[in-house]
Amino acid sequence: MGPHKVLFVFGTRPEAIKMAPVIQELKRFKSLFRTSVVVTAQHREILDRVLKIFGIKPDYDLGVMKENQSLTDVTVRVLRRLEPVLRKERPDLVMVQGDATSAFAAALAAYYQKIPVGHIEAGLRTRDKYAPFPEEVNRRFITTVADFHFAPTEWARENLLQEGVDPHRIYVTGNTVIDALYWIRKKQKRKSQRESKLRVLLLTLHRRESFGKPLMAICRAILALIKRNPDIEVIYPVHPNPNVRQPVKALLGGRERIHLVAPLDYPDFVRVLERCYLVLTDSGGVTEEAPALGKPVLILREKTERPEAVRAGVAKLVGIEPKTVVNETERLLRHPLAYRRMQGKGSPYGDGKAAQRIRRLLLKVLPQVDK
């Protein structure tokens, strides 16, 4: 029997970061695995930079990016453009990650071709189909067609069991984002950090559910924090989506001690994460990464599919109401004990060895797949 053919499909920056450790791990064992990479590339520029950092060269580029594209646009183009690739390659397994629309469409396309699906970061849930939108439903759809569920935590595993997923097809591996974070920290050369008496607040805000009023509310909270606290500065890597970029520039652009920057390359983002005092975010990935570096996280959402960080005391769900965001941020700025209680406990999402576990599991389960 020759090497197992595993085809990875992803299209966004977070997917690429979380897929990279698994692709790298399988490529280390070329006699056992033949890997192919398909990028859907709805985030063209920022995706390409991640691929370069991790040394990944796509075998296929579906190029679905379109200005201000809708979810329907992404879904339909991925389905149509991935089908001939799957017919040509006939992999033993299609691997998808997380909850992006590209992941859902790729899983569906594989199902239509009766190709088994492996889901990395399976089992996250809020039980509210509109929060996060559309990620919650994308995950549920993927669970329905997936054959192998690589859950990051025991909590995620329990969610899958409650939905009737075969327990013999659920595997707790940790989250691959911790693998990626540790790999970058080990690889990058230490740069001298800019000396500043100001404490840095790292802000990331890009989810579709945050578009419109929620985004404007958070911007108002940031303006209030800057006005009330002269010893802080905010670094905000702004997503290129015009639904984010335009209102953020209008509300926060040109303000003293607010630095609106282009999306950072992953090593640069990790450096800012290491340097910052605390994190305000609607990002799931950042909620996983920041605690691994000892940084408290305030989650700018009403619900989260990553409650492990909240339960561990390293993150807090604060919503989007400006007064609450300001109060919770100032609590950490002004009360050292409150800050220390959220600091240094580590990430509940893994130990940096998730990719190794997934590789070993694939060697066990793939021989069982009917050719």
C-alpha positions in Angstrom: 0.0 0.0 0.0 1.4 3.4 -1.0 1.3 6.6 1.0 -2.1 8.0 2.0 -3.3 10.8 -0.1 -4.4 13.7 2.1 -5.8 16.9 0.5 -6.0 20.1 2.6 -8.5 22.8 1.7 -8.5 26.3 3.2 -8.8 29.9 2.2 -8.5 32.4 5.1 -5.5 33.5 7.2 -6.7 31.8 10.4 -7.3 28.5 8.6 -3.8 28.7 7.0 -2.1 29.3 10.4 -4.0 26.4 12.0 -3.5 24.0 9.0 0.2 24.8 8.6 1.5 22.6 11.5 -0.4 19.6 10.2 0.8 20.0 6.7 4.3 20.4 7.9 4.0 17.3 10.1 2.7 15.1 7.3 5.3 16.3 4.9 8.0 15.1 7.3 6.7 11.5 6.6 6.7 11.4 2.8 6.8 7.6 2.7 3.5 7.6 4.7 1.6 10.6 3.3 1.2 12.3 0.0 -0.2 15.8 0.7 -1.9 18.2 -1.6 -2.9 21.8 -0.8 -5.8 23.6 -2.3 -6.3 27.3 -1.4 -9.7 28.8 -2.0 -8.0 32.2 -1.4 -11.0 34.5 -0.5 -8.4 36.4 1.5 -5.8 36.7 -1.2 -3.0 39.0 0.0 -3.0 38.1 3.7 -3.3 34.4 2.9 -0.3 34.4 0.6 1.9 36.0 3.3 1.0 33.2 5.8 1.8 30.5 3.2 5.2 32.1 2.6 6.0 32.2 6.3 5.2 28.5 6.8 6.8 27.5 3.5 3.6 26.1 2.0 3.2 26.0 -1.8 -0.4 25.4 -3.0 -0.9 22.7 -5.6 -4.2 24.3 -6.6 -5.5 27.9 -6.3 -9.2 28.3 -6.7 -9.0 32.1 -6.5 -12.5 32.8 -5.3 -11.7 36.3 -4.1 -14.2 38.9 -5.2 -14.7 42.5 -3.9 -17.2 42.6 -1.1 -18.3 39.0 -1.8 -21.3 37.4 -0.2 -21.4 34.1 1.6 -23.3 32.7 -1.4 -20.5 33.8 -3.7 -17.9 32.0 -1.7 -19.9 28.8 -1.2 -20.9 28.5 -4.9 -17.5 29.2 -6.3 -15.7 26.8 -3.9 -18.2 24.0 -4.8 -17.8 24.5 -8.5 -14.0 25.0 -8.6 -13.2 22.3 -6.1 -15.2 19.6 -7.8 -12.8 19.0 -10.8 -9.8 19.0 -8.4 -11.4 16.2 -6.3 -12.3 14.2 -9.4 -8.7 14.4 -10.6 -6.9 13.8 -7.2 -9.3 11.3 -5.6 -7.6 11.7 -2.2 -8.1 9.2 0.6 -9.1 12.1 2.9 -10.0 15.8 2.6 -9.0 17.9 5.6 -10.8 21.1 6.6 -10.3 23.3 9.6 -12.6 25.3 11.8 -15.7 27.2 10.7 -15.0 29.3 7.6 -17.4 29.1 4.7 -14.6 27.7 2.6 -14.3 24.8 5.1 -18.0 24.1 4.9 -18.1 24.2 1.1 -15.0 22.0 0.8 -16.5 19.4 3.2 -19.7 19.5 1.2 -17.8 19.1 -2.1 -15.9 16.1 -0.7 -19.1 14.5 0.5 -20.7 14.9 -2.9 -17.7 12.9 -4.3 -18.0 10.3 -1.4 -14.5 11.2 -0.2 -14.0 11.0 3.6 -13.6 14.3 5.5 -11.4 15.1 8.5 -12.3 18.1 10.6 -9.6 19.9 12.6 -11.0 22.0 15.5 -14.3 20.1 15.6 -17.0 20.4 18.2 -17.0 24.1 19.1 -20.5 25.4 19.8 -22.6 28.3 21.1 -26.0 26.7 20.3 -27.0 30.0 18.7 -27.1 29.7 14.9 -26.6 33.4 14.5 -23.7 33.9 16.9 -21.2 33.6 15.5 -22.7 34.0 12.0 -22.2 32.0 9.8 -19.5 30.1 11.7 -21.8 28.3 14.1 -23.8 26.7 11.4 -20.8 26.0 9.2 -19.4 23.9 12.0 -22.6 22.0 12.5 -22.8 21.3 8.7 -19.2 20.0 8.7 -19.9 17.8 11.7 -22.7 16.2 9.8 -20.5 15.1 6.8 -17.2 14.6 8.6 -15.8 11.1 9.2 -13.1 12.0 11.7 -13.5 14.8 14.3 -10.3 16.2 15.7 -11.6 18.1 18.8 -9.2 20.6 20.5 -10.6 20.0 24.0 -12.7 17.6 26.1 -15.5 20.2 26.1 -15.6 20.1 22.3 -15.6 16.3 22.4 -18.6 16.4 24.8 -20.5 18.7 22.4 -20.0 16.1 19.6 -21.1 13.3 21.8 -24.3 15.2 22.7 -25.1 15.4 19.0 -24.8 11.7 18.5 -21.4 11.6 16.8 -19.7 8.1 17.1 -17.3 8.4 20.0 -14.8 6.2 18.2 -14.5 8.9 15.5 -13.8 11.8 17.9 -10.2 12.4 18.9 -9.0 15.1 21.4 -5.8 16.5 20.0 -5.4 20.1 21.4 -5.6 23.1 19.1 -3.0 23.4 16.2 -2.9 27.1 16.7 -0.7 26.6 19.7 1.7 24.5 17.6 1.9 27.4 15.1 2.5 29.9 17.9 5.3 27.9 19.4 6.9 27.3 16.0 6.9 31.0 15.2 8.4 31.9 18.6 11.1 29.3 18.2 11.9 30.4 14.6 11.9 34.1 14.8 14.9 36.2 15.8 14.3 38.3 18.9 14.0 41.9 18.0 14.5 44.7 20.6 11.1 45.9 21.6 10.4 49.6 21.2 10.7 51.3 24.6 7.5 53.0 25.7 6.0 54.1 28.9 2.6 53.4 27.5 0.8 50.1 28.0 -0.3 48.5 24.8 -3.9 47.3 24.2 -4.1 44.9 21.2 -7.4 45.2 19.5 -8.7 42.8 16.8 -12.2 43.0 15.5 -13.2 41.5 12.2 -16.1 39.0 12.5 -19.1 39.3 10.2 -21.4 39.4 13.2 -19.5 42.5 14.4 -20.2 44.5 11.2 -22.3 47.7 11.7 -23.5 48.7 15.1 -21.3 46.4 17.2 -18.2 47.6 15.4 -19.2 51.2 16.0 -19.9 50.5 19.7 -16.5 49.1 20.2 -14.9 52.0 18.5 -16.7 54.4 20.9 -15.4 52.3 23.8 -11.8 52.6 22.5 -12.2 56.4 22.1 -13.4 56.6 25.7 -10.5 54.4 27.0 -7.9 56.6 25.2 -9.5 59.8 26.6 -9.7 58.5 30.2 -6.3 56.7 30.3 -3.4 58.7 29.1 -1.0 55.9 29.9 -2.3 53.5 27.2 -2.1 53.1 23.4 -4.1 50.9 21.1 -2.7 48.8 18.2 -5.4 47.7 15.8 -4.5 45.5 12.8 -7.5 46.4 10.6 -8.9 43.7 8.4 -9.1 44.7 4.7 -12.8 44.0 4.4 -14.5 47.3 3.6 -17.2 46.6 6.1 -14.4 46.8 8.7 -11.9 49.2 7.2 -14.1 52.1 6.2 -16.0 52.6 9.5 -12.9 52.0 11.6 -10.9 54.6 9.6 -13.8 57.1 9.9 -14.2 56.7 13.7 -10.6 56.0 14.9 -8.4 57.3 12.1 -6.0 60.1 13.0 -6.5 59.8 16.8 -3.6 60.1 19.1 -2.4 56.9 20.6 -4.5 54.8 18.3 -2.5 53.0 15.7 -4.5 51.6 12.8 -2.2 49.2 10.9 -2.5 46.9 8.0 -2.9 43.2 8.9 0.4 42.0 10.4 2.4 39.1 9.2 2.1 36.3 11.7 5.6 36.7 13.3 4.9 40.5 13.7 1.5 39.8 15.2 3.1 37.4 17.7 5.6 40.1 18.7 2.8 42.6 19.3 1.0 39.9 21.3 4.1 39.3 23.4 4.5 43.0 24.0 1.0 44.0 24.8 -0.6 44.4 28.2 -3.9 42.9 27.4 -6.1 41.9 24.4 -9.5 43.0 23.3 -10.8 40.8 20.5 -13.7 39.0 18.7 -11.2 36.5 17.3 -11.3 32.9 18.3 -7.7 32.3 17.4 -6.5 35.2 19.5 -8.5 34.0 22.4 -6.6 30.7 22.1 -3.1 32.3 21.5 -3.0 35.1 24.0 -3.3 33.0 27.2 -0.4 30.9 26.0 1.7 34.1 26.3 0.2 35.1 29.6 -2.0 37.9 28.2 -5.5 38.5 29.6 -8.3 38.5 27.0 -11.5 40.5 26.9 -13.8 38.9 24.4 -15.9 41.4 22.5 -18.9 39.2 21.8 -22.1 38.2 23.5 -21.4 34.5 23.2 -18.3 32.4 22.6 -17.7 28.9 21.3 -14.5 28.8 23.3 -15.7 28.9 26.9 -12.6 27.0 28.1 -10.6 30.2 28.4 -13.4 31.9 30.3 -13.7 28.9 32.7 -9.9 28.9 33.2 -10.0 32.6 34.2 -7.7 33.7 31.4 -10.4 35.4 29.4 -13.7 37.2 30.1 -16.8 37.6 27.9 -17.6 41.3 28.0 -20.0 41.9 25.1 -20.0 45.1 23.0 -21.8 47.6 25.2 -19.3 50.5 25.4 -19.7 51.2 29.1 -19.1 47.5 30.0 -16.0 47.3 27.7 -14.6 50.4 29.3 -15.2 49.3 32.8 -13.8 45.8 32.3 -10.7 47.1 30.6 -10.1 49.7 33.3 -10.5 47.1 35.9 -7.4 45.3 34.5 -5.6 48.6 33.9 -6.1 49.9 37.4 -6.2 46.8 39.7 -3.0 44.7 39.6 -4.6 41.9 41.5 -7.4 41.5 39.0 -4.8 41.5 36.2 -2.6 38.9 37.9 -5.6 36.6 38.4 -6.0 36.4 34.6 -2.3 36.2 33.8 0.2 33.4 33.6 -2.2 30.4 33.8 -1.4 29.2 30.3 -3.7 28.3 27.4 -6.3 25.5 28.0 -6.1 24.8 24.2 -3.0 22.6 24.0 0.7 22.0 24.4 1.9 22.5 20.9 1.8 18.8 19.9 -1.6 18.7 18.3 -0.2 18.1 14.8 1.8 15.1 16.0 -1.3 13.6 17.5 -3.3 14.1 14.3 -0.5 12.5 12.2 -0.5 9.4 14.5 -4.3 9.2 14.4 -4.4 9.4 10.6 -2.0 6.4 10.4 -4.5 4.5 12.5 -7.8 5.5 10.8 -6.8 5.8 7.2 -6.2 2.1 6.6 -9.8 1.6 7.7 -11.1 3.9 4.9 -12.7 2.0 2.0 -10.9 2.8 -1.2 
